[in-house]
Amino acid sequence: MSGHEANERFVQESTVEPEHIARARAHALELGAAPISPAVGAQAAVISAASRALNIVEVGTGGGVSGLWLLHGSPRATITTIDSEPEHLGAARSAFIDARVPAARARFITGRAADVLPRMNEASYDIVFIDADPEGVIEYVEHGLRLVRAGGTVLIPRVLAHGAADPVRRDPVTTAYRSLIQEVQSSPAVIGALSTTGEGLLQLTTRPPED
């Protein structure tokens, strides 16, 4: 086992997932909803807590796992979760009920992100979490950056799960993720960081306008 693999295993084994999120994960896996890993979830929770998020949007429910991690960091937040799979959205709704998330703090929208995101209010959210079909990731990130307030954060998990770190791969999905990572790192509009934990997590925080 390489040093990197040992570190990765240690991180995964050291992450403690709350029981209500572990239950949501088990159900999500039964449905094939592919939830984010506990380590990535814990990072999302820290970012949510640090930003004192009150308004969150997530694209792709993962059966409720990602939303519960975000709310774990900011229990007072209101979250809007979007998914094109009604069964996955239903699992998220059940997971939120099990976690005793107040109904007024969770909104569930069935639909394609490409159709829903353009209708949402600009600069109105603290965090936009994007875990949707990789073919549309660049479009969704563009919408996410439009939707977050100045100083808000867009989170994109799985950026390393599609081979972006492999220079040999040239398929459209890999190329899209690689381009996204490279472009945002040099963009003056955001502060970007790439975490290699788990399946990877790209973090983009918008810069407040200069005085």
ABEGO torsion letter per residue (X at the ends): XBAAAAAAAAAAAABBBBAAAAAAAAAAAAAGAGBBBAAAAAAAAAAAAAAGBABBBBBEAGGGAAAAAAAAABAABBBBBBBABAAAAAAAAAAAAAAGBBAAABBBBBEBAAAAAAABBBGABABBBBBBBAAAAAAAAAAAAAABBBGBBBBBBGAAAAGAABAABABAAAAAAAAAAAAAAABAABBBBBBABEAEBBBBBBBBBBX
